[in-house]
């Protein structure tokens, strides 16, 4: 299956539905008297950076922008102190483009990003986004608050997957730890269908020493339940490694099962490193319920 550039992984209507579902499920955690999660005297000036989509016009430093001839615009970056920070690490590797019935794995990841971002908005948490693949890692959205910022996180993920924004080639030596300046809750959303998943898990284990790291493993078996074919051989292409080989009809039929076994190995390897794993299926209603309940329970556990 090939994703068209004009397509969206998660439509605007579905984003609105996610917002409503998350709001309904978060209401029990928001009712009654409670302390604001914000503290301190207001916003702290962090520094200057290039303008990004979603930045407010009021944050543009026009005097500094004149030095670059307004290309790019320069934005003043502020940070509001908060008792909670969520940085979603979302997989954009080529395997996430795979799927059947018009439903790539990346759609499930985009839903998870949306659910986490809107849940963070309801809890007044700062939410950021890091995207990664087999070649690079980058900060796609710096932590911020509010529903508009949550929507910006969803759009930023889709932009990378759909080719509307380039993934910065920082190399595999770019570590997640270098992108997380403050202690954060770090949900890692991936199908882990890449060869060096052990290396990624080892890196997450090191990250766990300072941050609250856990894994949302997207169940990709349905994406590889391929239709029956007549007896014979089919040439297949591995989008991750670039290698091709011939598959028998029986191997094609077993593809979903083999993906399931691979992901079970990932789950075991993560558990051996003390990383908590939540496996997410395709049912949207159950999907959002699992994510919100897990996130809320995690917050209560850490308080």
Order of alpha helices (4+ residues) and beta strands (2+ residues): alpha-beta-alpha-beta-beta-beta-beta-alpha-beta-beta-alpha-beta-alpha-beta-beta-beta-alpha-alpha-beta-alpha
